[in-house]
């Protein structure tokens, strides 16, 4: 070990004062510049390969050889000499909890047991997701071992195949992931069965007549699984799953039953328990003198809330003053933690829900309405408790100074996005109506533009895909699909919330206290490389790999071009999903090093958790004991919050799809202009201007035999060479709508590309 740099690292880790550090912490401690981080990573990898250091399950480096500390050793390779203990392999193999590798094995022999979550596919096969690993395992249909969707399973590797993914077989079902299903009841003479709504469950559920709860044909029901059945094998007959009806939601054609099926299917908790409601009533007292004590009084500061017309839970207010070219921006957030104490019934319920869910016809709140629409809502003209982030910016958008404080506020005016937009566009009537606030709104628009330009300058990416709002009648039938208006007022609030979130995140990062961050990791280099190779054929380039500024430059270059839709979608698909974590990993999309969610504690549990930490720090109560407490709970809190966020997103998408199918059922036979939004082996997806998406099945593309060409993301005619690709405009006819499957079938109108 002649390399002096390696000697320094080893000497550091041998020191009795050394505390195990992660790669980033080592880089900061050793004062390694950002551009030299790759070199540090290479040195750490080499030291591990040499057996000088190892990495723990939490990604922290220690001196010594893992074989001597009970981590196991790498096996000898079959054809390529000794296997190496790589940094990536050790991290993956040490993951705790679900997804734990039982022992290290770089060559992944068939005897290795891995625990993960089974994800079923409608066609019978499945995948196993492993915590801590970006690669999931493919499970062929004959090796699923009777596992149901979301089961926790143990798997063993199958011999390597020609496929891209590593294959495995389920050897044990550790824990059932789903105990109830939603479906349609069908009655026979002496029994019934339930056809599950979720197509990931291929088998119907047998229901003995005495366990049917009186359900009749066409009832939508919740069935509890009492027996998961047995898959058919060469040696034994298969057995259908069994269950009992625990709830009848109504007839399939009853108004509102369709949405309720999705709510129950995603296990979204609708009602609050009596204990939670009673506690919410008890704490919902008007703000008193005792509540105001010790808080910064900002009731004389002019401030407004700006939301949609139908919003009821107003959790953020903004204020702005300008003096000597210095903007004093105040972002004031409802102090929900004053009413939701840690580990109370309210807190436990909010943690379980994780987030409010905004469905097409209803909101399922994280907190009871008496709080979310009452004492925690920043209603006009009423004293409210808040956490405020007061920031000073110069005319270039640089943050000069800031203050975080517990405050008491009183909102002067409730505004809507529509009204503020009209004011900024010079509408005489709106300007006269809100004359006293017009100057502040104009100054807000100035600051918003400055902050947005500064964010753009550093490389922040803005994927501005169209969103829509579905208008329903009283029976729940869709009347209209309107584009969501992302106007100057919505962007203004967006800019101010981003500024507050960044300020709070960087403040607590440098305090080195336990915290919750919103992290958006760098894209997978392979995906960026694939995108880069594809766009080169069109004359575009991504220089320097995965850097947000390069993605932003690309989006600017393609703006207004025929290939804009195609490249924008491919760029978006190369991105990773943002998540909550106690580790500050930066936000790729926003091109910032520190980011959190501070601004919506009424509807997001991570924000509520963050407020609790902020208040303890402001009050000087964040002792070592409390820090240890947060270090202990935050990994699970953030993991659960990320899962609940994904569940809510999926439920929202499904309800939107359902109502879009119902809307298009009234337009069967009509012809529409559309844009190809997706190309797959089974057909092309076409999106209409109203955001409705349907499929033209590959077998129904006229004029030739078409096949999918993966390397260029297009559909090609075998004889004619005709292509259909992302972003291409086409005319389609609505052929069929399947509300149960939530699908729309389009047909191409020939000769009118």
N, C-alpha and C positions, 0 to 999 in steps of 0.2 A: 504494500500500500504506500507507494511513493508519492502520490498526488497530495500536495500540501493542503488542498481544499478538503480532501477526504479526511485528512488527519485532524483538521480544525473541527469538522463536524463530529468525528468520533470522540475527540477530546472534550467537546462540549457535552456530549451525552454521557460521558464517564464521570463528569463533575457531580459531586454529591448534592449540589444545589439545583441540578437540572430537573425541570418538570417536563414530562412528555409533551411534545408539541406536534401540531399538524404542520403540513408543508407550508401553508401561508404564514403561520406563526413563526416558523423557523426563518422564513424569508424576511419577515419584519425584524426579528431579533438580530439576524446577521446583516441587516441593512442591504439586502439584495434588491436591486432595482427591478422594476416590472419586466423590462426587456431581457433581464438575465434569469427570469424564473425557470425557463425551460432548461437552462444549463444546470440549475440547482436540482431540478427534478431528475435529470439524467444522472447526476452524481448520487442522489439518494437511491435510484434504481440500481446503479452499479454496486453501491455498498451493500444493498440487500442481496444481490446476486452473489457477492463475495462472502455473504454470511456475517458481515460485520455489524449490521443493524437489522431490525425487523419492525413491522408495523402492527399496531394493535387493531382490534375490531372496530375501534372508533377513529381509526386513521391517524393515530399518534405514533411517532417514531421513538424507538428505544434502542440502546446499545445491546449487542449480543446476538446469539443465533436462536431463531424460533424453535429449533429442534430441542433446545435445552430448557425451554420454558413451557413445554406442554402444548405447543401449537401444532405439533406434527411436522412431518417433513415431506418434501416433494418426492414422488416416486421416480425411479429411473425410467427414461424414455425407451421406447422399443427400438427405434431406428436412428434417433438423432442424439445419442449419448444421454447425459444426465439432464433431466428437466430442471428448469430454473424457478426459484421462488420469486416471481415477479410481484411488483408493487400492486398491480391491478388484481392479480390472482389472490394475493393475501387479503386484500380488503374484502373482496367478494366472499372469500371463504370464512371470514370472521364475522359476518353479519349476524347480529343477535335477533332473537325472536323469530317471527314468521320469515321464512326465507333463509334459515340458517343452514349453511353447509356443515355437515357433521364432522368432516375432517378435510384437511387440505389435500388436493390431488390435482396437479397441473395437467395430467393427461386424461383426467375425467374417466376413470375406469368404470365399468358397469356396476361395480360393487358400491360405488359412492351413493349415499342416500342424501337427497336434497328435499327440503320442505318448501312448499310454495302454495300459491293460490291458483286453483284450476279455473280457467276461463273457457267455457264451452262455446262451440260454434254450431249454428243451426244444421250444418251438414254432418255432424256427428263427431268430428275430431275436436281437438282443443289445444290449449296452451297452458303452460304453468308460469306464472309471474313470480319472480324471486326478488324479494326486497334487497336493495343494494346492487342489483344487477340490471343493466339496460337491456340485456338479451333475455327473452323468454324462451322456453323450451317447447317444441312441437310435440304433441301427443297424438299419434295416429288413432283412428277410431277404434281399432281392435285392442288398443292398450289403455283405454280410459279407465278401465277397472270399475265401472259403475259410478264414477265421480259425477256429481252434479255441479252446475255453475256455482262458482264462489266457494266451493269446498276447499278446506285446507288439506293438502295431500302430501304424501311422501312419494318421490319418484326415483327411478334409477335410469341411468343413461342406456340407450340402445346403441349398438355398434354404429360407428359413423356411416352416414349415407351421402349420396350425391347432393342432397338438398342443402340450402343455405343455412337453415337453422339446425341446431343440435336436437336430436330426437330423444325422447324418454318414454317410460311407461309408468303408470300409476301402480305402486305396490301396496299402498295403504291410505285409507281415508282417515285422517286424524280428527277432523272436526267438520261437521256439516255447516255450510255457509248460509243456506237458506232453509227456513222451516215452514214458510207459508208461500203460496202462489196465488195469483189472481187469474181467473179464467172464466170460460163460459160453461155452464152446467148443461149436460145433455142426459136426459132420463131414459132408461130402459125399463122393462117390466119389473124386475126385482132388484135393480141396482142403478147407479148412475155413474157418470164419469165427467171429469173436468178437463176441458181442452185449454192448456195454459196460453195466456196472451203472449208471454215471452217465448219467442221461437228458439231460444237457447235450450229450452226444455222440450225435447222431442217426444217424450212419452205422455200419453193422457194419464190422468190420475184416477184410479178406480175408487169409487165412493159407495160403500154399503148403504142400502136404502135407509137404514135406521140412523145413519150419520149424515144425512143430506140436509137436515134442518128445514125440510119442507120445500126445498128448492124445486123449481119447475124448469122445463125447457126454455133456454134463452136467458136465464138469470145469470147475471155477472156475480161471481162469488169469490170469497177468500177461502182457500182450502188449506188446512194444516196437514202437513205430511206426517203420517204415522208409521209408514214403512217406505223406504226408498227403493224397494224392488231389487231385482237382480238381473244383470245383463246376461243375454244368451251367449253360451259358449258351446264348444264342441262336445263338452261332457255333461252339460246340464241345460234344462229349459230355462228360458228367461221368465221373470216375474214382473208384472207391472207395479209401479209405485201405488201406494194406497194413501188415502187421506180422509179427513172429515171436514165438512163445511162449517166454518166458524162465523161467517158473516155473509149476508146477502146484501149486495150493493144496490140492487134494483134490476129491472129488465134492461136488456141490451139497447133498447130504443128509448129508454127514459132519459129526459134532459139531465145533463150533468153527470150521468153515470160513466160516460166515456173518460172524462177527466179524473173522476174518483178512482177509476181502475188504474190509471197511471200513478196517482198519489199512493194507492195501496201497493201497487207493484214495486215502487221504489222505497216502500216502507217509510214514507214521510209522515212524521207525527203531526196529526191535525189538531187534536184537542190538548189543552193544558190540564194537568191534574188539579184537583181541588186544593191541595197544599200549596202548589205553585201560584194559583190564582189568588188564594187568601193572602199569601205573602206579598204579592204584587199590589193588592189593595192596601195592605198595611203600610207599605213604604211610600205609596204615592201621595205624599202630603205636600201642600204648597211650600215653596221656599220660605224659610223662616230666618229671623235674625241670627239664630245659632248656626244655620247652614252657611250664611254669608261670612261668618267670622273667619278671619285669617285669609280670605280670598282677595285677589285683586279685583276691585270694583270697576267694571267697564260699562256700567249701565248708561253712562253719558256718551259713550262712543257710538256714532251712527253706524249701524250694521243692518244687513239684510240677509234673508234666506232666498236662494234662487233654485227652484225645483220645477218639476212638471206640474201641470194643473191638477192632476189627480193624486199627487203625493200627499201622504198623511204623516209619515214618520220623518220629520225634518231634523236631521242630526248634524247639519253643518250650516254655519252662518259666516259671512265674510264682511270685512270692513277695510277701508283704504283711505289714507290721507297722504298728501304729497306736499313736501316742504324742501326747498332748496335742491330740487332735482333728486330728492330721495323719497322713494315710495315706502310707506309704512303699511304693510299688508298684515291683516289679522285673520287667521283661520280659527274659528271658534267651534269646538266640537262638544256635543252633549256629554256631560259627565255621568255616564250610565253607571259606572262603578260605585257612585254614591248610593245607588239604590239596589244594586246587585252585588251583594257581598260574597267574597270568595267562599266556595263550598256550601253556600246556602242552597235551598231547593231551587230557587230561580237560576243560580249559577250552574248547578248540575244539569238543569234542563237546557239552558242555553248552550252549554258545552256539548251535550248530546246532539242537539240540532245542528250546531256549527255555523249555520247561516240561515237567513230568511230565504224563502224560495218564491220566486215571482213567476207564477204560471199565467197562462193566457187569460184565465177568468177569475183568478183569486191570488191572494198573497198568503203564504203560510209563514207567519212571523217567527223569529227566533225568540222574541220576548212577548208576553201578553200585551194586548192593545192598550190596557190601562197605563202601561209604561211607554211602549213604542209610539203611541199616538197621543199620549197624555203628558205626564210630568217630564219625560225624557225628550219630548219633541220641542224644538225651539220655536214655539208659537209666538206670533206677533203680539207685542205689548205685554208679555208676561215674563217675570223674573225667572231665569233659568241658571242652573249651575253648569259650568263648562270647563273644559281644558282648552287653553288657547295657545296657539303658536304665533307669536308676533315677530314678523321678519322685516328687516330693512334691506331694500335693494337699491342699487344705483341705476343710472339711466341705461347701463349696459346689461342689467339683469344679474349682476354679481351680488351675492349675499354679503352684506356688510356686518350685520349684527342680528341677533335673534334672542328671544326670551320665551321660555315655556313656563306657563303659570296656571294654577287653579284660579278660576275667575267666576264672577257672577255677571250675567249679561241680560240685556233686554232688547230683543229684536225690534227695530223700528218699522220694518215693512216686509211682508211676505211678497216675493216677486215670483213670476213664472218666467221660464226661458223665453216664451213667446213675447211677453211684454218687454223684456230687456232687449231682445233682438230688434223689436220695433223701435225702441228708443234709440238704439245705436244706428239704426237705418234712417233716423230723422223723422219718424212718424209724429206729426204735429199733435194729434190727440193724446198719444201715450206720453209725449214730452210734457204736455200741459198737466196731465194727471199726476205725474211723478216729478214735478219741476224741481223740488228740493234735492232729488237724488240724481238728476241727469248728469251733473258734472262728475260725480263719483263714478257713475257707470262708464263714462267716457275715459276717465283715468284708469279704471279697471281694464278696459279694453286695450289701452296703451301698454300697461304692464303685462297683460296677458300676451300681447304680441311680442314684447321683448323677451319674456321667459320662453315662449315657444321657439323664437328664433335662436336663442342661446342653446336650447335643448337640441334643436336641429343641427346647430353648428358642431356640437360634440358627437353627433351621429345617431341620435334617437330615431327609431323606426316607427312610422305611423302607417299601419295597414288599414286603410279606410274603406273596408268592404261595406256595401249597403246593408242596413238592418231594417226590420219592418215591425209594424204593430198591427195586430189583428183585432178588428172591431167585431164584437159579438152582439146579437140581440138578447132579449131577456131569456130566451129558451136555450141560449148557448150556441146558436147557429151563427157561423161567420158571415158577416155582411160585406166586409171590406178589408183589404190588406193595404195599409198605408206605409210608405217609406218613413223610417225614423229620421226626424230632422236634426242632424248634428250641426247646429248653427253656431254663430259667434258666441252666443251666451253659454251654450253647453261646453264649448271649448274653453271658455274663460274660467268656469268653475273647475273644469278638468285640470287646467294649468295651475290653479291655486292649490288644489288638493295635492297634486304631484309635488309642488314646492314644499308644502308642509310635511308630506310623507318623507321626502328626502332629508329635510332638515332634522326631523326627529330621529331618523335612522342613523345619520352620521353622528349626531350628538351622543346617542347611547352606544354606538360602536366604539367611540374613543373613550368613553367612560369604562369600557371593558366590563359591562354588567350583563347578566342574563337578559335576553331580549328575543323578540319574534321578528324575523325578517321575511320580506317577500322576495324570493329569489327566482330569477329567470336565467338559467344557465346557458352557456355557449352552445350553439348547435353542434351536433355530431359532425366532426370533420369529414367523415365519409359522405354525409348528406350534402354538405357544402361543396365538396369535390364533385359530386354527381351533378349538382345544380350548375356549377361552374363549367363542367364539360358540356352540358346541354346548351347553355346560353352562348357559348363560344360559336356554335353553328349559326347563331343569329347576329353575331358581331358584337356581343357584349362580354364583359370580363369582370371577374371579382378578383381584385388584387389583394395579396396578403392574407388570404384565408378568411376565417370566421371573425370578422370585426364588424360591429354594427354600422360604422360609417360606410363600409363598402356595400352593405345591403341597402343602406339609405341612398347611396349614390346610384346604385342600380335601379331602384324604384323611381328616382328622379329622371334617369335617362329614358326609361320606358314609358313615362307618363304621356298619355295621348297617342301611343303607337298601337298598331293592331295586336301586337304580342303582349300588351300590358297585362291583360287578364290572365294569360297563361303564365307568365313569369312571376307575377305577384302571388298567384296561388301556389306555385312550386316553391317560392321563397318562404311563404308562410308554413308550408308543410315541412320545411327543413328545420323549423324552430322547435324548441322543446316547450313543455308546458310549465308555466310558472307555478310555484308552490310555496308553502310556508315552512320555515325551518328556523331553529335557534342559531344557525351558523350564517354569518353575513357573506353571501357569495356574489353579491352584485346583481344588477338587472341588465341583461344583454339588450333587450328591446328598448329600454330607456337610456342605454349607454351610461349608466351611473354605477358607482361602486357601492352605494348604500341606499337601500329602499325598504320601506315597510308599509303596512296598512294601519293608519292611525285615525282615519277620518269617518269611519262608519261603525261605531260600537253598538248601535241599535240593531244592525242587521248582520254583523260579522263577528264571530267570537274572537278571532285573533286580535282585532282592534280593541275589544273589551279587555283581553289579557294584557295588551300593551299599556292601556290606560292604568291598569292596576300597578304595573311596574313603575310607570312614570310618577304616579302619585306617591308611591312609597319612597322613591328617590328624592322627590321634591321635599318630602317631609323628613328626610334623613333617617328613614326606618329600614333602608335596604341593608340590613346587617349581613354578616357572613352566613348566619343561619338561614336568613330569608333567601340569599343568593343560592345557597345549596338546595333550598326548597324548589326554587324555580329551575335550577339546573336539572333537578330530578323529574319535574313534571313537563317541561316544555317540549322535549322530543316527542312524547306521546300526544300532547295537545296539538302541536303543529301537524303531525302526521294525520290525526283524526280530522282536523280542520280542512286539510287538503283533500281528504277523501270525501268529506261532506260537501265541499265545494264542487267536486266532480259529479257527485250524485245529483246535486241541485241543477247543474248545467245540463246533465243528461235528461232529467225530468222536464226541464224547460224546453229543451229541443224536441222531446217526444210530444209534448202538448201542442207545440207550434206545428209540428209535422201533421198531427192528427187534424187540426183545424184547417190546415192548408189543403189536405186531402178532401175534407168535407166541403171546402169552398170550391175546389176545382170540379167536384162531382156535379155541380150545377153548370159546368161549362164543357161537358163531354161533347166531342165533335167539333169544337171551335178550334181555330188556327191562331197561333201566337208566334211572335218573334222571340227568339231566345239565344242564349250564349252557352256553348259547351263548357260546363263547369267541372266535369270529371270524365276520365276515360279509363275503363277497366276491361278486363278480359271478357266480362259478360255484357258489356254495352257502354253507351255513352250517356252521361247525365247532362241534362239541359236545364239551365236556370232562366226563368222568365223575369222581366223587369220588376214584377211584384215580389221577387225573392222565392217564389215557388220553384221547387226542383222536381223533375221527373226523369224516368229512365227510358231510353230507346234501347230495347234489348238487341244484342248483336245479331240475333236471328231475324230481326225485323228491319235491319238496315237494307234498303233496296239497292238493286243494281249490280251486286257482286257478292262473293263470299268474303267477309271481312274478318280480320284477326288483329289482336292487340300487339303493338310493337312497344315493348317495355322501355327500351333505351331512348325512344323519342316521344313517349307518352301519347301516342296517337293510334287511331284505328285505320287499318290499311286494307284496301280492296286487293284481293289476290291477283285478279286479271287486269283490272283497270288502273291500279296504283292510286286510286282516289283515296284521299286521307280526310279524317275528321280529327281535329286536335283541340286542345284546351284554348278557350278564348274565341273560337270560331263562331260566327253568327249563323243560325239556322232557323228554318220555320218548322214548327211542330204542330201536330194535331193531338188533342187530348183524347186518348182511346179508352182508358179505364182508370178507375180510382178504387182502391181497396182500403177501406177505413180500418179493418181489423189489422191488416199488415202495415198500414200507414204508408202505402206506396202509390205512386202515380205513374201510369204507363203512357208514354208519348209515342207517336209515329212520325217519322220524318216526312215532310211534304216534298215529294220528288221534284227536282228541277228548280228549286227555289232556295238554294244555299245562300 
